[in-house]
């Protein structure tokens, strides 16, 4: 997601790389419209804070349930996106990211830059080679 080539909006990438694991929220029941009973981890945003402030009510009783928060235009067709939908914001969406799920695992605290995907792979290989080298030299 945090690669230059990732299809999520730049603002979502920037928020993810500037966040740490402590700001993620693990839940099964926030962004469940279209994906019920699916555990997920997200960054806390306005939608999550409003849901928490309301006492974490179930689907259908959350603040703003049923309201339209965005549109998606694909192949010339525009559709509406309901609040708490389990969609990922991509360039074809128009709406406020504060109401989209900002998917992020606990490892978001380990990612600090938005880089080209090829560079991410090269960095990962280099780091793995360093670890392997240390393990081999200590045996």
C-alpha positions in Angstrom: 0.0 0.0 0.0 2.8 2.4 0.8 4.5 2.0 -2.5 4.5 4.7 -5.2 2.5 2.2 -7.3 -0.2 1.5 -4.6 -3.6 2.4 -5.8 -4.8 4.1 -2.6 -4.8 7.9 -2.4 -1.5 9.6 -1.4 -3.1 11.0 1.8 -4.0 7.4 2.9 -0.4 6.3 2.2 1.0 9.3 4.1 -1.2 8.7 7.1 -0.2 5.0 7.2 3.5 5.7 7.1 3.3 8.4 9.8 1.3 6.2 12.1 2.3 3.5 14.6 0.7 0.3 15.8 -0.7 2.1 18.8 -3.2 4.0 16.6 -4.6 1.0 14.9 -7.9 -0.5 16.0 -8.7 -4.2 15.8 -12.4 -4.9 15.3 -15.0 -7.1 13.6 -17.8 -4.7 13.4 -17.0 -1.2 12.1 -16.5 -1.4 8.4 -18.8 -4.4 7.9 -21.2 -3.2 5.2 -20.5 -5.7 2.4 -18.1 -7.7 4.7 -19.9 -8.9 7.8 -18.2 -10.7 10.7 -14.7 -10.1 9.2 -12.0 -9.1 11.7 -9.9 -6.2 10.5 -7.4 -3.7 11.7 -7.7 0.0 10.7 -6.3 3.4 11.6 -8.4 5.5 13.8 -10.2 8.2 11.9 -13.3 10.3 12.3 -15.7 7.4 11.5 -14.0 5.2 14.1 -13.9 8.0 16.7 -17.6 8.7 16.2 -18.4 5.0 16.5 -16.4 4.7 19.7 -17.9 7.8 21.2 -21.4 6.4 20.5 -20.5 3.3 22.6 -19.5 1.0 19.6 -23.1 0.3 18.5 -23.8 -2.5 16.1 -24.5 -2.2 12.4 -27.6 -0.2 11.7 -27.3 1.8 14.9 -24.1 3.6 14.3 -23.7 7.4 13.8 -24.6 8.2 10.2 -25.5 4.6 9.3 -27.0 4.4 5.8 -25.7 7.8 4.7 -23.7 8.2 1.5 -20.0 9.2 2.1 -18.6 8.9 -1.4 -19.1 7.9 -5.0 -17.1 5.6 -7.2 -16.9 6.0 -11.0 -15.9 2.9 -12.9 -16.4 2.3 -16.6 -18.4 5.4 -16.9 -20.9 4.3 -14.2 -21.1 6.1 -10.9 -22.3 4.3 -7.7 -22.8 5.6 -4.2 -20.8 4.3 -1.2 -22.6 3.9 2.1 -20.9 4.8 5.4 -19.2 1.8 7.1 -18.7 0.0 3.7 -15.7 -2.2 3.5 -14.3 -0.6 0.5 -10.8 0.6 -0.1 -10.4 4.2 -1.4 -8.8 4.2 -4.8 -8.5 7.0 -7.4 -11.9 6.1 -8.8 -13.5 7.2 -5.5 -14.6 10.7 -4.5 -15.2 11.2 -0.8 -13.7 12.1 2.5 -11.0 9.6 3.7 -12.1 10.2 7.3 -15.1 8.0 6.6 -13.4 5.2 4.6 -11.7 2.3 6.3 -8.0 3.0 6.5 -6.7 -0.6 6.5 -3.4 -0.9 8.4 -1.8 -3.7 10.3 0.4 -3.3 13.4 3.4 -3.4 11.1 2.5 0.2 9.9 4.9 1.4 12.6 7.8 -0.3 10.7 7.1 1.5 7.4 8.3 5.1 7.3 8.6 6.0 3.6 6.6 5.8 0.4 8.9 4.2 -2.1 8.8 2.5 -5.5 7.8 -1.1 -5.1 11.1 -2.3 -6.7 13.0 -0.4 -4.0 10.9 -2.0 -1.3 11.8 -5.4 -2.6 15.5 -4.5 -2.9 15.5 -3.2 0.7 13.7 -6.3 2.0 16.2 -8.6 0.2 19.2 -6.6 1.6 17.8 -6.7 5.1 17.2 -10.4 4.8 20.7 -11.0 3.6 22.1 -9.0 6.5 20.1 -11.1 9.0 21.2 -14.3 7.3 24.8 -13.1 7.4 24.6 -12.4 11.1 23.0 -15.7 11.9 25.6 -17.6 9.8 28.6 -15.8 11.4 27.3 -16.5 14.9 27.0 -20.2 14.5 
